[in-house]
Each structure stands twice: as structure tokens, then as C-alpha cells.
Amino acid sequence: MDVQPGKMVATAPMVTVRPPTGQLRPARPQAGLASSVSAKISVRELDFYYGHRQSLFRVGLTIRSHSVTAFIGPSGCGKSTLLRCLNRMNDLVEGARHTGRVELDGLDIYDPSINVTDLRKRVGMVFQKSNPFPKSIYDNVAYGPRLHGTKDKRSLDELVQHSLQGAGLWDEVKDRLQQSALGLSGGQQQRLCIARALAVRPEVILMDEPCSALDPIATGKIEELIYTLKNTYTVAIVTHNMQQAARVSDQCGFFLMGELVEFGDTKTIFTTPRDKRTEDYITGRFG
Ligand SMILES: Nc1ncnc2c1ncn2[C@@H]1O[C@H](COP(=O)(O)OP(=O)(O)OP(=O)(O)O)[C@@H](O)[C@H]1O
């Protein structure tokens, strides 16, 4: 997956497309995982408005199953707005409206028959700033499953362990599950929030700048995690950090002033972008 520097666009900084260290490569695709290359989410001709102000312009893209898709671009270009459209988080914003379609497994998520709680269970979200509840580590992770009806202690125990393992946090917290989550480090808190998202068994995980408040070591751990999460989930991530997008994503979309300028294979975007504006951004000429 490494990119030969000689093949990069002429003035590109050394943005190397490389998976994070640690558990590098995902395991071989599971047998029968024919859907690994299929569309999980399709966005079609999406216009989005906050009141009278339009923030997305005819955005169209496909997020593949079991892949990591990154949205990059300068501040205010609409990355988070698009991410929040994918699980209807923007429904909570007064005056927000859209035209166009967002499909999950081919179904229009804005159809009136869609149960938004179920949708957000299937399409979970991790925010920029970790936001653990002022509860124990165990109760943070068990919160979602309990809300969705899992009461049995043994099932909850298993789910909590499985989710913390999935988030790469189990070994660090298994002896203090009943202690407050607020006593964890920033990076641990963010992984706890990922565990909390995993606990309701989502299919898609949306991450909005998940590492922006973290130091490089904690960031590295989350990047390794993102790289392994795609074995089980479909991941979409907003990041300001181009190196991070290059390291963790399979597909990448570059946004500018609400327009999706270019979308495609991450390696291609970072080596031979089609659009001059993408090239200017990834080579640091603006943004
Ligand atoms: N809740 C809101 N109400 C009104 N306008 C909003 C709201 N959220 C975002 N906007 C506007 O929509 C546009 C896109 O914002 P958005 O947060 O999606 O961009 P972004 O690319 O994620 O930016 P950043 O990288 O700074 O987070 C901006 O002009 C922003 O001011």
C-alpha cells in the first residue's frame, strides 16, 4: 500500500499512504464476504441547508462495505455536515433541511417509515471530544445495550468485554471496570467512546475528528484501531489531518465550500489527483 515518492504529484509533501503500525494488515477477507466491495451507504445529489444557507451542493458518493472512507478539506467545507447526514444527526438542528437521498443498504434513510433510533443504532457515531458519561467504565459500555433492552447480566458482561476488546481497551481496564470513566486518560476515554459505540453492534461507525484532542501516541492507537475495525464494520471519518487520511482510509473525498471536488481511492487522491484544487490542497498550497 506504500506509495513510491517518485510517483507522487510534483510538489506533494511526504504524505505516505501506509497503514498504521501495530496490527497492520487486516486478516484475509472472511469467506463469502462478497459484500466487502459492495455499497454500504450511497449519497445521491445531496443538497443541505442550515436555514437559508446552503452547506452541501449536490454531493454524490458511495461508501463501500468494510472499508474506511475519509472526508478531508479546509475548515467549514461541509465534512461534518455530510457525516451527520449519514445517521440523521442533523435532524436535531433547527431549520436544517436537505434534498437528495442517503441510502443505507439501498434504503432511503430519510423515508418517513424509518425509525431514527434504529438507524442510529446501525450507524453509530464517535465525536471529536470524548464524552464519557460520569459513570463507571462498565456502565458506560453497557448503557446502549441496556437502553435497547439487554438486561441479562451475563450477556451484558460479555458485550462489555467484547466491546472493550474491539476498542483495544480491555487489557488496560479489565481490573477496574467499576471505576469512573472520568479517571481514564483522554485517549482511553476516546477508545471507551468507541467501545460504547460498538456495544450496540452497529454496522457503520462515523468518526468526527476522533483524534483531534489526542497526543501522537493516543492518536496512533486510534489509527491502528480504525484500521482493524473495518474487518467488522464500515467506517467513515472526518479528519483535518491529511497524513491520517492517507494512513487509515481506503477511499477519500476532498471537499471545498460544500462541494465534493474529488472522491476516489486514497492512493490515487494522494498521488495523482484529477482536480487541480485537490492537488493544491494536498500539497499544502492552501487550507
Ligand atoms: N448547526 C449549524 N448551524 C448553522 N450553520 C452550521 C451549523 N453547523 C455547521 N454550519 C455551517 O455549515 C458549514 C459547514 O460546516 P461543517 O461543520 O460541516 O464544516 P467542516 O468542514 O466539518 O468544518 P471543520 O473542519 O471546521 O469542522 C459552515 O459554514 C458552518 O458554519
Ligand as a Chemical Component Dictionary entry (heavy atoms), coordinates in Angstrom:
data_LIG
# 
_chem_comp.id                   LIG 
_chem_comp.type                 NON-POLYMER 
_chem_comp.pdbx_formal_charge   0 
_chem_comp.three_letter_code    LIG 
# 
loop_
_chem_comp_atom.comp_id 
_chem_comp_atom.atom_id 
_chem_comp_atom.alt_atom_id 
_chem_comp_atom.type_symbol 
_chem_comp_atom.charge 
_chem_comp_atom.model_Cartn_x 
_chem_comp_atom.model_Cartn_y 
_chem_comp_atom.model_Cartn_z 
_chem_comp_atom.pdbx_ordinal 
LIG N1  N1  N 0 -25.520 23.888 13.436 1  
LIG C1  C1  C 0 -25.212 24.729 12.439 2  
LIG N2  N2  N 0 -25.993 25.804 12.191 3  
LIG C2  C2  C 0 -25.711 26.664 11.186 4  
LIG N3  N3  N 0 -24.646 26.539 10.359 5  
LIG C3  C3  C 0 -23.832 25.488 10.569 6  
LIG C4  C4  C 0 -24.064 24.537 11.616 7  
LIG N4  N4  N 0 -23.080 23.613 11.577 8  
LIG C5  C5  C 0 -22.283 23.972 10.556 9  
LIG N5  N5  N 0 -22.717 25.089 9.959  10 
LIG C6  C6  C 0 -22.107 25.777 8.797  11 
LIG O1  O1  O 0 -22.053 24.852 7.715  12 
LIG C7  C7  C 0 -20.830 24.973 7.024  13 
LIG C8  C8  C 0 -20.115 23.625 7.030  14 
LIG O2  O2  O 0 -19.753 23.338 8.371  15 
LIG P1  P1  P 0 -19.121 21.930 8.799  16 
LIG O3  O3  O 0 -19.006 21.931 10.278 17 
LIG O4  O4  O 0 -19.866 20.846 8.151  18 
LIG O5  O5  O 0 -17.693 22.043 8.097  19 
LIG P2  P2  P 0 -16.369 21.195 8.376  20 
LIG O6  O6  O 0 -15.725 21.021 7.058  21 
LIG O7  O7  O 0 -16.696 19.990 9.150  22 
LIG O8  O8  O 0 -15.551 22.227 9.254  23 
LIG P3  P3  P 0 -14.484 21.952 10.413 24 
LIG O9  O9  O 0 -13.371 21.211 9.764  25 
LIG O10 O10 O 0 -14.079 23.328 10.844 26 
LIG O11 O11 O 0 -15.177 21.172 11.483 27 
LIG C9  C9  C 0 -20.047 26.064 7.710  28 
LIG O12 O12 O 0 -20.254 27.271 7.012  29 
LIG C10 C10 C 0 -20.667 26.132 9.080  30 
LIG O13 O13 O 0 -20.583 27.440 9.615  31 
# 
loop_
_chem_comp_bond.comp_id 
_chem_comp_bond.atom_id_1 
_chem_comp_bond.atom_id_2 
_chem_comp_bond.value_order 
_chem_comp_bond.pdbx_ordinal 
LIG N1  C1  SING 1  
LIG C1  N2  SING 2  
LIG C1  C4  DOUB 3  
LIG N2  C2  DOUB 4  
LIG C2  N3  SING 5  
LIG N3  C3  DOUB 6  
LIG C3  C4  SING 7  
LIG C3  N5  SING 8  
LIG C4  N4  SING 9  
LIG N4  C5  DOUB 10 
LIG C5  N5  SING 11 
LIG N5  C6  SING 12 
LIG C6  O1  SING 13 
LIG C6  C10 SING 14 
LIG O1  C7  SING 15 
LIG C7  C8  SING 16 
LIG C7  C9  SING 17 
LIG C8  O2  SING 18 
LIG O2  P1  SING 19 
LIG P1  O3  DOUB 20 
LIG P1  O4  SING 21 
LIG P1  O5  SING 22 
LIG O5  P2  SING 23 
LIG P2  O6  DOUB 24 
LIG P2  O7  SING 25 
LIG P2  O8  SING 26 
LIG O8  P3  SING 27 
LIG P3  O9  DOUB 28 
LIG P3  O10 SING 29 
LIG P3  O11 SING 30 
LIG C9  O12 SING 31 
LIG C9  C10 SING 32 
LIG C10 O13 SING 33 
# 
